[in-house]
């Protein structure tokens, strides 16, 4: 298992634009209302940036073409896994701390 992206694509053109409109368009169902509720309460600056970053990540997950397959695999317990020891060993082999 690696930390490489599952889907290729230009970093400059993500599936979901990092904008309020892009995020809200990508969210499913009641998640859009939750996004706007948090957005309207956030103060400009780090708090607003945090809301946008968190919800952009959720929107990216909502629009992942393999979302349903991955969710089914997770629920069935059939997704590949690795131990934390393996992750740390691989990081050390590649010079990461």
Residue pairs with C-beta under 8 A, 6 or more apart in sequence:
1 80
1 81
1 82
1 86
6 66
7 64
7 65
7 66
9 15
14 60
15 26
15 60
15 63
15 64
16 22
16 23
16 25
16 26
16 56
16 59
16 60
16 63
17 23
18 52
18 56
20 39
20 52
22 59
23 35
23 52
23 55
23 56
23 59
24 32
24 35
24 36
26 59
26 60
26 62
26 63
27 35
27 55
27 58
27 59
27 62
28 62
31 58
31 62
35 51
35 55
35 58
38 51
38 55
39 48
39 51
39 52
39 55
42 48
42 50
42 51
61 67
64 70
70 79
73 79
91 97
